[in-house]
C-alpha cells in the first residue's frame, strides 16, 4: 500500500512538473485605455489564460506602430492595435489573429478660443496628431470633408501621450486623439474644447476596427500558442461584453491604468463589444472580411497603402474559427 501511495505521489509530482514546464510566458502589448484592456485584463483576472497554460505579462505602449516595432525586436509576442496601425498589417508587417471590437472613440478636437467653430476653420491652424495611427486617419477624413488638404493646416506630429498636454496648454489649436485622451482634454478645458467629429461620421468609408496581432513568423512557429491565447480571449470577451460585468471590468482596467474607476467606466461607451459567438458568426458569414476590406479601401484612398492586398493574406480567419472549437 505504501509503495502504491509513493508511486501515485511520484506520478502527481511528475504531472505537476510537466504542467509547469509547459506553461508559456507571453509578453502582451496594450495601450492604456479600456478598449485595449477590456478582454486582456479580464483574461488575467478570471484565470482564463492560466487555464490554457499561458503566463501573461502586460506591457504598456503609446500606440500601435510602436507595438509592432517591439514585436519585430522580439520583446513582445502579441499585441493589440487600434485602427490606424492596421495599414502595417496590410503592408505585411503583422497578421491579425482576432478582431477585438468596432470602436467610436476617436475624435478631432478643437479650441473655441482659437476661433474654430467648424472643420473648415482648421485652415491655417496648428493641429496635433500621432503619425501612423487612427489619429492621423480621422484627421485626414475630417479635412477631406471640409474641403481642406494636409497642406492647409500646420500639422504637428507628436506622441499620442503628448497630445493632451499640448492641447490644454494652448500650444496647438486642435488635435486628433482617442479615448481616454479625448475625455481628458474636453473635461479639463473649462468648456473651451469640443469635438468636431467622431469615427461614426466616416462610417460610409471606414470601419474603426481594433484587433489582436502577431508576426507571421511567430504564428508559423507557435500556432498552438496563438490559438490557446485566442481561446482564453474568447472566454474573457464573453465575460467582459456582458453589461452586468462592466463595473468589475472597469475596476480591473482602472487598476492597470492607474486611474479611477469612473474614468475607466466612462470608456465602456467607446465601442460595440462583441461576444465570441458574434465574432465567429462574423467570420462564417463573410461580414468580418468585408469590414477589413472596407478598412483597407480607406487606407488605399488616403495613400497609406499603395496596393490592394487580399484580406486573407493578413487576417487569420482560421485561427478565430479554430479557437472556438
C-alpha positions in Angstrom: 0.0 0.0 0.0 2.8 2.4 0.9 4.5 1.6 -2.4 1.3 2.4 -4.3 0.9 5.7 -2.4 4.5 6.6 -3.2 4.0 5.8 -6.8 0.9 7.9 -7.0 2.6 10.8 -5.3 5.5 10.5 -7.8 3.2 10.5 -10.7 1.4 13.5 -9.4 4.7 15.3 -8.9 5.8 14.4 -12.5 2.5 15.7 -13.9 2.8 18.9 -11.9 6.4 19.5 -13.1 5.3 18.7 -16.7 2.4 21.2 -16.5 4.7 23.8 -15.0 7.3 23.2 -17.7 4.6 23.5 -20.4 3.5 26.9 -19.3 4.2 29.6 -21.9 5.4 33.0 -20.8 3.9 35.7 -23.0 4.6 39.5 -23.2 1.4 41.1 -24.4 1.4 44.7 -25.6 -1.5 47.1 -24.8 -2.4 50.8 -24.7 -3.6 52.4 -21.5 -7.4 52.5 -22.2 -10.5 50.4 -21.8 -10.7 49.3 -25.4 -7.2 47.8 -25.4 -7.6 46.1 -22.0 -11.2 45.0 -21.7 -10.6 41.4 -22.7 -6.9 41.0 -21.8 -7.2 42.2 -18.2 -10.3 40.1 -17.8 -8.5 37.0 -19.1 -5.8 37.5 -16.4 -8.1 38.3 -13.5 -10.5 35.4 -14.3 -7.7 32.9 -14.8 -8.6 32.1 -18.4 -5.1 32.5 -19.7 -3.7 30.3 -16.9 -6.3 27.6 -17.8 -4.6 27.5 -21.2 -1.1 27.2 -19.7 -0.3 30.8 -20.5 1.5 33.2 -18.2 0.6 36.6 -19.5 2.6 39.8 -18.7 1.1 43.1 -19.9 3.4 45.7 -21.3 2.2 49.3 -22.0 2.8 51.2 -25.2 1.6 54.5 -26.5 0.4 53.4 -30.0 0.2 50.5 -32.5 3.2 51.2 -34.7 5.4 51.2 -31.6 3.9 47.9 -30.6 4.6 46.3 -34.0 8.2 47.6 -33.8 8.6 46.0 -30.4 7.3 42.7 -31.8 9.8 42.9 -34.5 12.6 43.4 -32.0 11.5 40.3 -30.2 10.4 41.9 -26.9 6.7 41.4 -27.5 4.9 38.2 -28.5 1.4 39.5 -29.3 -0.3 42.8 -29.1 -3.4 45.0 -29.5 -3.7 47.7 -32.2 -6.2 50.4 -32.9 -7.5 51.2 -36.4 -4.6 53.3 -37.7 -1.9 50.6 -37.3 -3.8 48.2 -39.5 -2.1 49.7 -42.5 1.1 48.0 -41.3 -0.7 44.6 -41.3 -1.9 45.3 -44.8 1.7 46.1 -45.8 2.9 42.7 -44.5 4.5 43.6 -41.1 2.0 41.7 -38.9 -1.1 39.5 -39.1 -4.4 39.8 -37.3 -5.4 36.7 -35.3 -8.6 38.0 -33.7 -10.9 41.0 -34.0 -11.3 42.9 -30.8 -14.1 45.4 -31.4 -15.5 48.2 -33.6 -14.9 51.5 -32.0 -16.1 55.1 -31.9 -13.5 56.5 -29.5 -11.5 58.8 -31.9 -12.2 62.4 -32.4 -10.8 65.7 -33.8 -11.0 68.2 -31.0 -10.8 72.0 -31.4 -10.4 75.1 -29.3 -13.1 77.8 -29.4 -10.6 80.3 -28.3 -8.6 79.6 -31.4 -11.6 80.7 -33.5 -12.6 77.2 -34.6 -16.3 76.5 -34.9 -16.4 74.1 -37.9 -13.8 71.8 -39.5 -13.3 74.4 -42.3 -11.9 76.7 -39.6 -8.9 74.3 -39.2 -7.3 76.1 -42.2 -4.1 77.7 -41.1 -4.4 76.3 -37.5 -1.9 74.3 -35.5 -3.2 70.7 -35.4 -1.5 67.9 -33.5 -1.7 64.2 -34.4 0.0 60.9 -33.9 1.5 59.7 -37.1 0.5 56.2 -38.4 -2.4 55.8 -36.0 -6.1 56.3 -36.1 -5.4 59.9 -35.0 -3.9 60.6 -38.4 -6.7 58.7 -40.2 -9.6 60.7 -38.6 -7.8 64.0 -39.1 -7.4 63.2 -42.8 -11.1 62.3 -43.1 -12.1 65.5 -41.2 -10.0 67.7 -43.5 -11.3 65.9 -46.6 -15.0 66.5 -45.7 -14.2 70.2 -45.0 -12.6 70.6 -48.5 -9.2 71.0 -47.0 -5.9 69.3 -47.6 -3.0 68.4 -45.3 -1.1 71.5 -46.6 -3.9 73.8 -45.4 -3.0 73.2 -41.8 0.1 73.4 -39.6 0.4 69.7 -38.8 2.3 68.9 -35.7 3.4 65.2 -35.4 3.8 64.1 -31.8 3.5 61.2 -29.4 -0.1 60.2 -28.6 0.7 60.8 -24.9 1.7 64.5 -25.6 -1.5 65.5 -27.4 -3.4 66.3 -24.2 -0.7 68.4 -22.7 -0.2 70.3 -26.0 -3.9 70.9 -26.4 -4.6 72.0 -22.9 -1.6 74.3 -22.8 -2.6 76.1 -26.0 0.4 75.0 -27.9 -1.8 73.7 -30.6 -5.3 74.8 -31.7 -6.8 71.4 -32.4 -5.8 67.7 -32.3 -6.9 64.3 -33.3 -6.9 61.8 -30.4 -8.6 58.7 -28.9 -10.1 57.7 -25.6 -9.3 58.4 -22.8 -7.3 61.4 -24.0 -10.4 62.8 -25.7 -12.4 62.9 -22.5 -9.4 64.2 -20.5 -8.9 67.1 -22.9 -12.5 68.1 -23.0 -13.1 67.7 -19.3 -10.1 69.8 -18.4 -10.6 72.6 -20.9 -13.1 74.7 -18.9 -15.6 74.4 -21.7 -13.2 75.6 -24.4 -12.5 72.3 -26.3 -15.2 70.4 -28.3 -15.3 67.6 -30.8 -15.5 68.4 -34.5 -16.1 64.8 -35.5 -16.0 61.2 -34.4 -15.4 57.8 -36.1 -19.1 57.3 -36.7 -19.1 60.3 -39.0 -17.0 58.4 -41.5 -18.7 55.0 -41.3 -19.5 55.2 -45.0 -15.8 54.9 -45.9 -14.1 53.3 -43.0 -14.8 50.8 -40.2 -13.0 51.6 -36.9 -11.7 48.1 -36.2 -9.3 47.2 -33.4 -7.5 43.8 -33.5 -5.1 41.4 -31.9 -1.9 40.9 -33.9 1.1 38.7 -34.2 4.1 38.5 -36.5 3.7 35.9 -39.3 6.9 34.2 -38.2 5.7 33.8 -34.7 2.4 32.4 -35.8 4.1 29.9 -38.0 6.2 28.6 -35.1 3.7 29.0 -32.3 0.3 28.5 -33.9 -0.9 26.4 -30.9 0.0 29.2 -28.5 -1.9 31.8 -30.5 -4.9 29.6 -30.7 -4.8 28.9 -26.9 -4.5 32.7 -26.3 -7.5 33.3 -28.5 -9.5 30.6 -26.8 -8.8 32.3 -23.4 -9.6 35.6 -25.0 -13.0 34.3 -26.1 -13.9 33.4 -22.5 -12.7 36.9 -21.4 -14.7 38.5 -24.1 -17.9 36.7 -23.1 -17.5 37.9 -19.5 -16.4 41.4 -20.3 -19.0 42.1 -23.1 -21.9 41.4 -20.6 -23.1 44.9 -19.4 -23.7 43.3 -15.9 -19.9 43.0 -15.6 -18.9 46.4 -16.8 -18.3 47.6 -13.2 -15.9 44.8 -12.5 -14.0 45.1 -15.7 -13.8 48.9 -15.3 -12.2 48.3 -11.9 -9.6 46.0 -13.4 -8.9 48.4 -16.2 -8.6 51.3 -13.7 -6.2 49.4 -11.6 -4.0 48.5 -14.6 -4.0 52.1 -15.9 -3.7 53.8 -12.6 -6.9 55.8 -13.0 -10.2 56.0 -11.0 -12.9 53.5 -11.8 -15.3 56.2 -13.1 -12.8 57.3 -15.7 -12.4 53.7 -16.9 -16.2 53.1 -16.8 -16.8 56.2 -18.9 -15.0 54.4 -21.8 -17.4 51.5 -21.9 -19.3 53.5 -24.5 -16.3 53.8 -26.8 -17.2 50.7 -28.8 -19.6 47.8 -29.5 -18.2 44.9 -27.5 -18.8 41.6 -29.3 -19.3 38.2 -27.8 -17.2 35.3 -29.0 -20.2 33.8 -30.8 -20.7 37.1 -32.7 -17.0 37.1 -33.7 -17.3 33.6 -35.1 -20.6 34.4 -36.9 -18.9 37.5 -38.5 -16.2 35.2 -39.8 -18.5 32.5 -41.1 -20.9 34.8 -42.9 -18.2 36.9 -44.5 -19.1 40.1 -42.7 -15.8 40.4 -40.9 -13.9 40.1 -44.2 -16.0 42.9 -45.6 -15.2 45.0 -42.6 -11.5 44.6 -43.1 -11.9 45.2 -46.8 -13.7 48.5 -46.3 -10.9 49.5 -43.8 -8.3 48.7 -46.5 -10.1 50.7 -49.1 -9.9 53.7 -46.7 -6.2 53.3 -46.5 -5.9 52.9 -50.3 -7.8 56.2 -50.8 -5.7 58.0 -48.3 -2.5 56.7 -49.8 -1.4 55.0 -46.6 -1.5 51.7 -48.5 -0.3 51.6 -52.1 -1.6 48.3 -53.4 -4.7 46.2 -52.7 -4.0 43.0 -50.7 -6.3 40.1 -50.2 -7.7 40.3 -46.7 -7.0 36.6 -46.1 -3.3 37.4 -46.5 -3.2 39.3 -43.2 -6.3 38.2 -41.3 -6.1 34.7 -39.8 -9.7 33.8 -40.0 -8.9 30.1 -39.4 -7.4 30.9 -36.0 -10.7 32.6 -34.9 -12.6 29.6 -36.0 -10.2 27.0 -34.5 -10.2 28.8 -31.2 -14.0 28.3 -31.0 -13.8 24.5 -31.4 
